[in-house]
Amino acid sequence: MFKSLLLSTLLLSSLGAQEPVQWGENVTGVVTRFQTGTKEIALTLDACGGSPRSSQYDAELIDFLIQNRIPATLFINARWIDTNPEIFARLAANPLFEIGNHGTEHRPLSINGKSVYNIAGTASAEEVAKEIEENGKKIEKLTGKRPAFFRSGTAYYDEIAVDIAHKAGVEIGGFAIIADAGATLPSDEVSYRIKNARSGDIIIAHMNHPESGTREGIIDALTALRKEGFSFVRLSDVQQRLKRVE
């Protein structure tokens, strides 16, 4: 259960007074891989929202996963949910998928307003908590279940923001393989990157850009990996085996 941040004013104030020394995708405490003795990979897909282009839905990609019984963790932003409520409801009701929290405003998670890709991060410990909490509540209200995993907009963090997330009871869903670089890569490059995944890797790609090469690349790579004996898991399936960056 998500721990209430409204009762942690003193804790947030204390954390916010610290000076972060790390900034990036793989800072201390972020989950990037999981332990496994078999050929397993975790597929995660982001849906960002906030503009007509980033609020799209790649139905063909999701249909491929459903038809082939490939599970995935879907990190969904509050704005994408607001634009696609019926689609969100169908995804949340499908047991193949679990819903991850992709933030309220799709902001990098910082306690001092750091930015990346021209996107301003949260500017305090309180804003970090709000970015996690508000979309977490929205997802819980719609699905009856609070997401156990969070991924910020841009997937950038400082280590104090990550600590706040942990104290709030959520894991930071990072990745070992960046499959589509924000849905900007051609399909052959997406496929190449995924095909080079190792057992225990977490993959990030996007489900909100059907115009990109992401879908074709994912379908090609997952088809090949399954022939090689790989299976796919949701993050919750391997929650006790997740490996945080140290």
Backbone as CSV, one residue per row, in Angstrom:
resi,resn,N_x,N_y,N_z,CA_x,CA_y,CA_z,C_x,C_y,C_z
1,MET,0.841,-1.198,0.000,0.000,0.000,0.000,0.879,1.251,0.000
2,PHE,0.497,2.204,-0.796,1.236,3.468,-0.905,1.142,4.206,0.425
3,LYS,2.232,4.664,0.969,2.263,5.370,2.241,1.893,6.831,2.026
4,SER,1.054,7.363,2.887,0.603,8.741,2.725,1.754,9.709,2.894
5,LEU,1.917,10.587,1.898,2.944,11.619,1.995,2.410,12.861,2.678
6,LEU,1.098,12.954,2.823,0.522,14.124,3.468,0.902,14.186,4.939
7,LEU,1.220,13.044,5.544,1.576,12.980,6.951,3.084,13.066,7.158
8,SER,3.835,13.338,6.101,5.297,13.290,6.186,5.922,14.653,5.900
9,THR,5.302,15.708,6.368,5.809,17.052,6.089,7.221,17.238,6.625
10,LEU,7.449,16.781,7.842,8.781,16.947,8.434,9.825,16.131,7.675
11,LEU,9.447,14.918,7.284,10.374,14.075,6.532,10.698,14.716,5.186
12,LEU,9.689,15.197,4.488,9.920,15.833,3.194,10.781,17.076,3.340
13,SER,10.543,17.834,4.396,11.343,19.035,4.633,12.802,18.673,4.873
14,SER,13.017,17.598,5.633,14.381,17.151,5.913,15.078,16.665,4.650
15,LEU,14.381,15.872,3.849,14.972,15.376,2.613,15.229,16.508,1.627
16,GLY,14.303,17.447,1.568,14.444,18.556,0.641,15.584,19.486,0.971
17,ALA,16.047,19.450,2.217,17.157,20.305,2.627,18.507,19.731,2.231
18,GLN,18.526,18.479,1.788,19.776,17.848,1.385,20.189,18.322,-0.007
19,GLU,21.434,18.093,-0.339,21.960,18.487,-1.645,22.234,17.240,-2.473
20,PRO,21.466,17.003,-3.531,21.707,15.806,-4.345,23.035,15.900,-5.082
21,VAL,23.657,14.744,-5.308,24.927,14.706,-6.044,24.817,13.902,-7.333
22,GLN,23.703,13.219,-7.524,23.513,12.402,-8.728,22.350,12.959,-9.553
23,TRP,22.428,12.763,-10.855,21.352,13.187,-11.754,21.438,12.361,-13.029
24,GLY,20.403,11.584,-13.297,20.442,10.763,-14.493,19.398,9.671,-14.470
25,GLU,19.541,8.707,-15.371,18.598,7.605,-15.493,18.918,6.467,-14.530
26,ASN,20.191,6.302,-14.196,20.610,5.152,-13.399,21.277,5.575,-12.104
27,VAL,20.600,6.405,-11.341,21.146,6.838,-10.056,20.868,5.764,-9.011
28,THR,21.465,5.932,-7.846,21.320,4.959,-6.771,19.856,4.696,-6.453
29,GLY,19.495,3.418,-6.399,18.151,3.027,-6.009,17.203,2.725,-7.143
30,VAL,17.588,3.041,-8.381,16.734,2.748,-9.529,16.865,1.280,-9.914
31,VAL,15.753,0.639,-10.211,15.754,-0.764,-10.634,16.017,-0.838,-12.135
32,THR,17.012,-1.618,-12.534,17.328,-1.748,-13.957,17.284,-3.190,-14.460
33,ARG,17.453,-4.157,-13.563,17.491,-5.561,-13.961,16.856,-6.408,-12.856
34,PHE,16.750,-7.709,-13.089,16.280,-8.619,-12.055,17.073,-9.918,-12.146
35,GLN,17.153,-10.607,-11.040,17.889,-11.860,-10.982,17.040,-12.976,-11.577
36,THR,17.654,-13.800,-12.388,16.938,-14.920,-12.979,17.916,-15.999,-13.413
37,GLY,17.459,-17.220,-13.304,18.260,-18.339,-13.788,17.744,-18.893,-15.090
38,THR,16.723,-18.231,-15.653,16.147,-18.680,-16.908,16.168,-17.536,-17.920
39,LYS,15.687,-17.791,-19.113,15.697,-16.785,-20.175,14.435,-15.929,-20.081
40,GLU,14.528,-14.910,-19.247,13.405,-14.021,-18.984,13.804,-12.568,-19.240
41,ILE,12.872,-11.790,-19.759,13.063,-10.356,-19.987,11.781,-9.641,-19.564
42,ALA,11.912,-8.444,-19.023,10.749,-7.640,-18.646,10.559,-6.525,-19.674
43,LEU,9.398,-6.518,-20.317,9.050,-5.477,-21.283,8.227,-4.410,-20.579
44,THR,8.648,-3.146,-20.709,7.870,-2.037,-20.169,7.608,-1.036,-21.287
45,LEU,6.400,-0.479,-21.301,5.990,0.466,-22.332,5.441,1.730,-21.685
46,ASP,5.877,2.879,-22.178,5.424,4.159,-21.648,4.321,4.754,-22.515
47,ALA,3.408,5.475,-21.856,2.396,6.298,-22.534,2.418,7.662,-21.852
48,CYS,2.911,8.675,-22.573,3.277,9.938,-21.940,2.141,10.953,-21.854
49,GLY,1.472,11.254,-22.942,0.394,12.230,-22.917,0.896,13.664,-22.854
50,GLY,-0.060,14.600,-22.869,0.279,16.012,-22.759,0.146,16.793,-24.046
51,SER,0.113,16.102,-25.177,-0.079,16.739,-26.478,-0.786,15.737,-27.369
52,PRO,-1.413,16.194,-28.457,-2.073,15.233,-29.350,-1.138,14.137,-29.845
53,ARG,0.101,14.485,-30.151,1.038,13.492,-30.669,1.419,12.464,-29.606
54,SER,1.675,12.921,-28.386,2.115,11.994,-27.346,0.953,11.315,-26.629
55,SER,-0.281,11.657,-27.001,-1.456,11.017,-26.415,-2.049,9.951,-27.324
56,GLN,-1.301,9.544,-28.356,-1.781,8.518,-29.265,-1.705,7.135,-28.607
57,TYR,-2.210,6.140,-29.335,-2.248,4.770,-28.827,-1.905,3.814,-29.958
58,ASP,-0.900,2.974,-29.734,-0.505,2.001,-30.745,-1.289,0.710,-30.531
59,ALA,-2.507,0.684,-31.066,-3.382,-0.469,-30.872,-2.799,-1.742,-31.483
60,GLU,-2.114,-1.614,-32.605,-1.547,-2.801,-33.254,-0.455,-3.437,-32.398
61,LEU,0.324,-2.629,-31.730,1.352,-3.161,-30.837,0.718,-3.914,-29.675
62,ILE,-0.250,-3.295,-29.029,-0.898,-3.943,-27.896,-1.638,-5.196,-28.354
63,ASP,-2.283,-5.145,-29.513,-2.968,-6.333,-30.026,-1.994,-7.486,-30.261
64,PHE,-0.792,-7.165,-30.743,0.233,-8.205,-30.924,0.569,-8.860,-29.587
65,LEU,0.757,-8.041,-28.550,1.075,-8.599,-27.229,-0.056,-9.487,-26.730
66,ILE,-1.289,-9.033,-26.906,-2.434,-9.809,-26.441,-2.547,-11.121,-27.209
67,GLN,-2.436,-11.064,-28.517,-2.581,-12.264,-29.336,-1.494,-13.294,-29.040
68,ASN,-0.324,-12.803,-28.635,0.791,-13.708,-28.374,1.036,-13.949,-26.884
69,ARG,0.116,-13.454,-26.070,0.172,-13.669,-24.620,1.510,-13.211,-24.039
70,ILE,1.926,-12.030,-24.433,3.173,-11.440,-23.925,2.825,-10.381,-22.892
71,PRO,3.187,-10.590,-21.637,2.862,-9.623,-20.595,3.785,-8.407,-20.640
72,ALA,3.336,-7.311,-20.050,4.152,-6.096,-20.014,3.688,-5.208,-18.869
73,THR,4.596,-4.359,-18.412,4.270,-3.308,-17.456,4.090,-2.012,-18.238
74,LEU,2.928,-1.376,-18.088,2.591,-0.174,-18.838,2.673,1.039,-17.914
75,PHE,3.645,1.903,-18.159,3.796,3.121,-17.362,2.987,4.232,-18.036
76,ILE,1.924,4.677,-17.358,0.957,5.565,-17.981,0.844,6.877,-17.203
77,ASN,0.946,7.978,-17.935,0.869,9.319,-17.371,-0.586,9.736,-17.171
78,ALA,-0.815,10.607,-16.193,-2.175,11.062,-15.885,-2.843,11.712,-17.086
79,ARG,-2.096,12.452,-17.868,-2.689,13.165,-19.001,-3.093,12.193,-20.110
80,TRP,-2.338,11.122,-20.286,-2.722,10.101,-21.263,-4.012,9.416,-20.827
81,ILE,-4.130,9.147,-19.536,-5.360,8.547,-19.018,-6.550,9.448,-19.299
82,ASP,-6.402,10.748,-19.053,-7.508,11.684,-19.262,-7.936,11.739,-20.729
83,THR,-6.981,11.571,-21.641,-7.289,11.610,-23.074,-7.862,10.294,-23.579
84,ASN,-7.488,9.191,-22.922,-7.863,7.854,-23.409,-8.521,7.016,-22.306
85,PRO,-9.588,7.510,-21.695,-10.143,6.792,-20.535,-10.654,5.389,-20.846
86,GLU,-11.296,5.198,-22.000,-11.835,3.883,-22.323,-10.726,2.886,-22.641
87,ILE,-9.712,3.355,-23.356,-8.568,2.480,-23.656,-7.854,2.108,-22.368
88,PHE,-7.669,3.093,-21.489,-7.009,2.809,-20.211,-7.776,1.747,-19.434
89,ALA,-9.086,1.868,-19.400,-9.889,0.900,-18.658,-9.698,-0.513,-19.215
90,ARG,-9.639,-0.642,-20.535,-9.440,-1.967,-21.143,-8.057,-2.524,-20.805
91,LEU,-7.046,-1.672,-20.873,-5.691,-2.127,-20.556,-5.594,-2.557,-19.095
92,ALA,-6.163,-1.753,-18.214,-6.081,-2.054,-16.780,-6.831,-3.336,-16.432
93,ALA,-7.858,-3.663,-17.205,-8.650,-4.864,-16.927,-8.029,-6.132,-17.503
94,ASN,-7.018,-5.986,-18.350,-6.396,-7.149,-18.975,-5.307,-7.705,-18.055
95,PRO,-5.432,-8.948,-17.595,-4.442,-9.499,-16.651,-3.046,-9.667,-17.232
96,LEU,-2.897,-9.556,-18.549,-1.556,-9.601,-19.137,-0.718,-8.402,-18.710
97,PHE,-1.401,-7.299,-18.419,-0.703,-6.041,-18.168,-0.840,-5.605,-16.719
98,GLU,0.184,-4.909,-16.247,0.054,-4.185,-14.984,0.309,-2.708,-15.274
99,ILE,-0.346,-1.861,-14.503,-0.247,-0.427,-14.711,0.805,0.164,-13.778
100,GLY,1.794,0.828,-14.371,2.777,1.584,-13.612,2.442,3.071,-13.677
101,ASN,2.943,3.807,-12.730,2.698,5.250,-12.600,3.780,6.003,-13.369
102,HIS,3.369,6.754,-14.400,4.316,7.539,-15.200,4.200,9.038,-14.893
103,GLY,3.730,9.321,-13.690,3.731,10.698,-13.227,2.473,11.472,-13.550
104,THR,2.306,12.575,-12.834,1.137,13.430,-12.985,1.315,14.419,-14.130
105,GLU,2.473,15.055,-14.192,2.745,16.049,-15.228,3.913,15.660,-16.131
106,HIS,4.379,14.406,-15.995,5.472,13.897,-16.836,6.740,14.730,-16.658
107,ARG,7.118,14.947,-15.406,8.289,15.763,-15.103,9.442,14.905,-14.602
108,PRO,10.688,15.287,-14.913,11.831,14.642,-14.268,11.708,14.797,-12.751
109,LEU,12.264,13.861,-12.008,12.080,13.860,-10.554,13.321,14.421,-9.866
110,SER,13.198,15.663,-9.439,14.311,16.404,-8.840,13.799,17.146,-7.613
111,ILE,14.666,17.374,-6.627,14.241,18.185,-5.480,14.634,19.650,-5.635
112,ASN,15.307,19.988,-6.731,15.756,21.376,-6.889,15.538,21.927,-8.297
113,GLY,14.618,21.328,-9.035,14.215,21.900,-10.315,15.145,21.652,-11.485
114,LYS,15.993,20.641,-11.388,16.848,20.341,-12.531,16.014,19.963,-13.744
115,SER,16.537,20.250,-14.927,15.803,19.954,-16.147,16.631,19.071,-17.069
116,VAL,15.930,18.432,-18.003,16.580,17.623,-19.021,15.668,17.618,-20.246
117,TYR,16.264,17.626,-21.432,15.505,17.677,-22.675,14.551,18.884,-22.699
118,ASN,14.976,19.963,-22.052,14.167,21.188,-21.974,12.866,20.999,-21.202
119,ILE,12.818,19.993,-20.345,11.657,19.765,-19.484,12.084,20.027,-18.048
120,ALA,11.427,20.968,-17.399,11.780,21.323,-16.025,11.345,20.234,-15.063
121,GLY,12.235,19.890,-14.158,11.910,18.889,-13.162,11.134,19.462,-11.996
122,THR,10.657,18.583,-11.144,10.052,19.017,-9.900,11.072,19.831,-9.114
123,ALA,10.600,20.799,-8.334,11.517,21.786,-7.740,11.644,21.664,-6.230
124,SER,11.052,20.650,-5.632,11.138,20.472,-4.183,10.757,19.045,-3.843
125,ALA,11.027,18.661,-2.596,10.620,17.329,-2.147,9.105,17.200,-2.183
126,GLU,8.412,18.279,-1.866,6.950,18.258,-1.898,6.430,18.037,-3.321
127,GLU,7.085,18.669,-4.310,6.662,18.473,-5.699,6.971,17.061,-6.183
128,VAL,8.075,16.483,-5.696,8.374,15.082,-6.006,7.223,14.206,-5.528
129,ALA,6.830,14.410,-4.274,5.748,13.617,-3.691,4.452,13.803,-4.482
130,LYS,4.161,15.020,-4.878,2.934,15.307,-5.623,2.939,14.633,-6.985
131,GLU,4.096,14.658,-7.656,4.193,14.036,-8.983,3.900,12.538,-8.909
132,ILE,4.310,11.917,-7.818,4.045,10.491,-7.624,2.613,10.262,-7.149
133,GLU,2.220,11.014,-6.139,0.981,10.742,-5.415,-0.278,10.998,-6.231
134,GLU,-0.343,12.093,-6.964,-1.605,12.439,-7.626,-1.985,11.429,-8.705
135,ASN,-1.018,11.007,-9.513,-1.356,9.990,-10.515,-1.557,8.630,-9.866
136,GLY,-0.828,8.371,-8.777,-1.063,7.123,-8.060,-2.491,7.021,-7.562
137,LYS,-3.008,8.128,-7.026,-4.397,8.148,-6.558,-5.371,7.987,-7.718
138,LYS,-5.076,8.641,-8.851,-5.947,8.540,-10.009,-6.048,7.086,-10.475
139,ILE,-4.892,6.427,-10.600,-4.886,5.040,-11.058,-5.604,4.137,-10.067
140,GLU,-5.379,4.379,-8.781,-6.052,3.563,-7.768,-7.566,3.751,-7.824
141,LYS,-8.012,4.977,-8.023,-9.450,5.237,-8.104,-10.075,4.520,-9.289
142,LEU,-9.358,4.469,-10.406,-9.896,3.869,-11.622,-9.787,2.350,-11.651
143,THR,-8.788,1.817,-10.968,-8.518,0.376,-11.070,-8.707,-0.382,-9.763
144,GLY,-8.746,0.343,-8.651,-8.818,-0.310,-7.350,-7.480,-0.765,-6.827
145,LYS,-6.399,-0.432,-7.547,-5.066,-0.886,-7.138,-4.052,0.237,-7.323
146,ARG,-3.301,0.521,-6.270,-2.256,1.540,-6.352,-1.031,0.958,-7.036
147,PRO,-0.462,1.640,-8.032,0.718,1.098,-8.717,1.919,0.962,-7.783
148,ALA,2.620,-0.142,-7.935,3.805,-0.405,-7.123,5.071,0.161,-7.742
149,PHE,4.986,0.574,-9.027,6.167,1.035,-9.749,5.921,2.425,-10.331
150,PHE,6.968,3.232,-10.298,6.907,4.602,-10.811,8.067,4.823,-11.775
151,ARG,7.775,5.533,-12.858,8.825,5.992,-13.766,8.520,7.447,-14.103
152,SER,9.475,8.317,-13.901,9.230,9.739,-14.137,9.225,10.066,-15.625
153,GLY,8.654,11.211,-15.961,8.826,11.742,-17.302,10.313,11.942,-17.562
154,THR,10.824,11.485,-18.683,12.232,11.486,-19.107,13.052,10.413,-18.402
155,ALA,12.512,9.807,-17.328,13.220,8.779,-16.548,14.491,9.315,-15.908
156,TYR,14.523,10.616,-15.633,15.649,11.226,-14.917,15.271,11.476,-13.458
157,TYR,16.272,11.309,-12.579,16.062,11.446,-11.143,17.332,11.991,-10.489
158,ASP,17.166,12.558,-9.306,18.299,12.646,-8.395,18.081,11.599,-7.304
159,GLU,19.125,11.287,-6.570,19.042,10.163,-5.636,18.125,10.445,-4.453
160,ILE,17.933,11.714,-4.120,17.035,12.048,-3.008,15.583,11.847,-3.437
161,ALA,15.266,12.219,-4.670,13.925,11.974,-5.189,13.619,10.478,-5.205
162,VAL,14.610,9.667,-5.559,14.426,8.216,-5.545,14.153,7.735,-4.127
163,ASP,14.863,8.298,-3.159,14.648,7.932,-1.758,13.237,8.293,-1.313
164,ILE,12.740,9.438,-1.761,11.372,9.834,-1.433,10.384,8.808,-1.989
165,ALA,10.605,8.376,-3.223,9.730,7.366,-3.816,9.735,6.080,-3.003
166,HIS,10.916,5.650,-2.585,11.007,4.431,-1.778,10.271,4.592,-0.455
167,LYS,10.424,5.737,0.161,9.731,5.972,1.429,8.220,6.043,1.227
168,ALA,7.802,6.373,0.005,6.378,6.381,-0.329,5.871,4.996,-0.698
169,GLY,6.768,4.018,-0.719,6.356,2.642,-0.957,6.351,2.204,-2.399
170,VAL,7.047,2.927,-3.298,7.084,2.531,-4.699,8.526,2.314,-5.160
171,GLU,8.685,1.404,-6.105,9.973,1.185,-6.750,10.080,2.084,-7.974
172,ILE,11.307,2.487,-8.282,11.554,3.252,-9.504,11.880,2.283,-10.628
173,GLY,11.013,2.235,-11.630,11.183,1.315,-12.746,12.135,1.877,-13.786
174,GLY,13.381,1.505,-13.682,14.366,1.905,-14.674,14.449,0.868,-15.775
175,PHE,15.626,0.748,-16.390,15.756,-0.136,-17.544,17.223,-0.378,-17.844
176,ALA,17.491,-1.512,-18.467,18.829,-1.840,-18.953,18.953,-1.599,-20.448
177,ILE,17.815,-1.676,-21.152,17.799,-1.525,-22.607,16.845,-0.396,-23.001
178,ILE,17.378,0.656,-23.632,16.543,1.710,-24.206,16.241,1.305,-25.640
179,ALA,15.028,0.822,-25.877,14.737,0.206,-27.179,14.496,1.218,-28.280
180,ASP,13.788,2.309,-27.975,13.366,3.192,-29.072,13.746,4.658,-28.891
181,ALA,14.476,4.981,-27.813,14.945,6.360,-27.585,13.806,7.370,-27.730
182,GLY,12.755,7.149,-26.954,11.627,8.058,-27.013,10.841,7.963,-28.301
183,ALA,10.785,6.775,-28.889,10.071,6.517,-30.143,10.646,7.321,-31.300
184,THR,11.971,7.486,-31.299,12.628,8.248,-32.373,13.445,7.373,-33.315
185,LEU,13.596,6.090,-33.004,14.498,5.243,-33.787,13.749,4.465,-34.866
186,PRO,14.434,4.141,-35.957,13.812,3.294,-36.984,13.637,1.877,-36.463
187,SER,12.761,1.144,-37.127,12.401,-0.185,-36.643,13.579,-1.143,-36.575
188,ASP,14.510,-1.057,-37.515,15.630,-2.002,-37.491,16.530,-1.766,-36.281
189,GLU,16.677,-0.511,-35.869,17.488,-0.219,-34.689,16.771,-0.657,-33.415
190,VAL,15.453,-0.444,-33.363,14.670,-0.917,-32.214,14.811,-2.424,-32.076
191,SER,14.656,-3.129,-33.186,14.767,-4.585,-33.161,16.163,-5.025,-32.720
192,TYR,17.182,-4.388,-33.252,18.558,-4.745,-32.913,18.817,-4.596,-31.415
193,ARG,18.351,-3.498,-30.854,18.592,-3.261,-29.427,17.899,-4.311,-28.560
194,ILE,16.649,-4.623,-28.886,15.922,-5.597,-28.077,16.512,-6.993,-28.235
195,LYS,16.910,-7.351,-29.429,17.496,-8.673,-29.657,18.795,-8.866,-28.877
196,ASN,19.436,-7.774,-28.490,20.674,-7.865,-27.718,20.447,-7.852,-26.211
197,ALA,19.187,-7.923,-25.797,18.894,-7.990,-24.366,19.392,-9.305,-23.783
198,ARG,19.785,-9.245,-22.516,20.208,-10.431,-21.785,19.116,-10.841,-20.804
199,SER,19.166,-12.086,-20.353,18.232,-12.536,-19.334,18.319,-11.608,-18.122
200,GLY,17.168,-11.182,-17.640,17.126,-10.300,-16.480,17.081,-8.827,-16.819
201,ASP,17.130,-8.481,-18.095,17.080,-7.074,-18.496,15.647,-6.544,-18.457
202,ILE,15.531,-5.266,-18.148,14.277,-4.530,-18.276,14.397,-3.642,-19.508
203,ILE,13.387,-3.711,-20.382,13.380,-2.959,-21.635,12.369,-1.830,-21.541
204,ILE,12.745,-0.649,-22.040,11.797,0.459,-22.154,11.540,0.764,-23.631
205,ALA,10.251,0.942,-23.956,9.840,1.417,-25.280,8.540,2.198,-25.078
206,HIS,7.865,2.551,-26.153,6.668,3.402,-26.048,5.479,2.792,-26.774
207,MET,4.295,3.017,-26.195,3.049,2.527,-26.776,2.166,3.673,-27.251
208,ASN,2.727,4.880,-27.329,1.922,6.049,-27.678,2.384,6.734,-28.967
209,HIS,3.184,6.024,-29.765,3.644,6.604,-31.030,3.510,5.589,-32.172
210,PRO,2.274,5.357,-32.634,2.085,4.379,-33.714,2.730,4.790,-35.029
211,GLU,3.094,6.068,-35.147,3.728,6.540,-36.389,5.208,6.206,-36.433
212,SER,5.761,5.745,-35.336,7.205,5.507,-35.236,7.571,4.090,-35.667
213,GLY,8.866,3.776,-35.590,9.335,2.436,-35.900,9.271,1.482,-34.729
214,THR,8.718,1.942,-33.611,8.721,1.134,-32.393,7.973,-0.178,-32.568
215,ARG,6.747,-0.112,-33.055,5.921,-1.325,-33.145,6.585,-2.401,-34.000
216,GLU,6.993,-2.043,-35.186,7.593,-3.025,-36.090,8.857,-3.619,-35.483
217,GLY,9.665,-2.777,-34.846,10.894,-3.263,-34.226,10.625,-4.216,-33.082
218,ILE,9.647,-3.863,-32.234,9.308,-4.723,-31.101,8.779,-6.067,-31.587
219,ILE,7.869,-6.040,-32.538,7.284,-7.295,-33.032,8.360,-8.203,-33.619
220,ASP,9.249,-7.644,-34.403,10.323,-8.440,-34.999,11.219,-9.042,-33.927
221,ALA,11.611,-8.226,-32.945,12.549,-8.694,-31.923,11.911,-9.705,-30.981
222,LEU,10.691,-9.447,-30.530,10.062,-10.371,-29.589,9.772,-11.714,-30.254
223,THR,9.401,-11.673,-31.524,9.183,-12.924,-32.251,10.466,-13.746,-32.303
224,ALA,11.583,-13.076,-32.566,12.871,-13.771,-32.628,13.292,-14.289,-31.258
225,LEU,13.101,-13.478,-30.224,13.512,-13.886,-28.879,12.681,-15.067,-28.374
226,ARG,11.420,-15.089,-28.702,10.593,-16.229,-28.288,11.073,-17.510,-28.957
227,LYS,11.491,-17.424,-30.198,12.021,-18.599,-30.891,13.308,-19.087,-30.229
228,GLU,14.021,-18.163,-29.584,15.249,-18.524,-28.877,14.970,-19.041,-27.469
229,GLY,13.701,-19.090,-27.073,13.341,-19.632,-25.770,13.135,-18.620,-24.677
230,PHE,13.108,-17.335,-25.012,12.869,-16.309,-24.001,11.387,-16.214,-23.671
231,SER,11.114,-15.907,-22.413,9.764,-15.562,-21.985,9.798,-14.146,-21.426
232,PHE,8.618,-13.581,-21.174,8.511,-12.188,-20.762,7.696,-12.082,-19.483
233,VAL,8.068,-11.114,-18.649,7.440,-10.968,-17.342,7.077,-9.510,-17.096
234,ARG,6.117,-9.315,-16.200,5.826,-7.995,-15.663,6.767,-7.739,-14.491
235,LEU,6.970,-6.492,-14.135,7.867,-6.190,-13.024,7.372,-6.812,-11.720
236,SER,6.058,-6.848,-11.527,5.528,-7.440,-10.302,5.805,-8.936,-10.227
237,ASP,5.965,-9.577,-11.369,6.245,-11.020,-11.377,7.624,-11.329,-10.794
238,VAL,8.517,-10.347,-10.859,9.893,-10.564,-10.387,10.252,-9.565,-9.284
239,GLN,9.242,-9.072,-8.589,9.461,-7.988,-7.633,10.477,-8.353,-6.558
240,GLN,10.486,-9.585,-6.124,11.421,-10.002,-5.082,12.823,-10.239,-5.625
241,ARG,12.981,-10.167,-6.951,14.295,-10.411,-7.558,14.856,-9.188,-8.260
242,LEU,14.234,-8.052,-8.068,14.690,-6.821,-8.732,16.027,-6.361,-8.156
243,LYS,16.845,-5.765,-9.009,18.173,-5.303,-8.601,18.232,-3.776,-8.748
244,ARG,18.467,-3.107,-7.628,18.615,-1.667,-7.641,20.067,-1.272,-7.948
245,VAL,20.229,-0.137,-8.570,21.569,0.436,-8.762,22.140,0.794,-7.408
246,GLU,23.374,0.440,-7.169,24.029,0.721,-5.880,25.008,1.874,-5.999
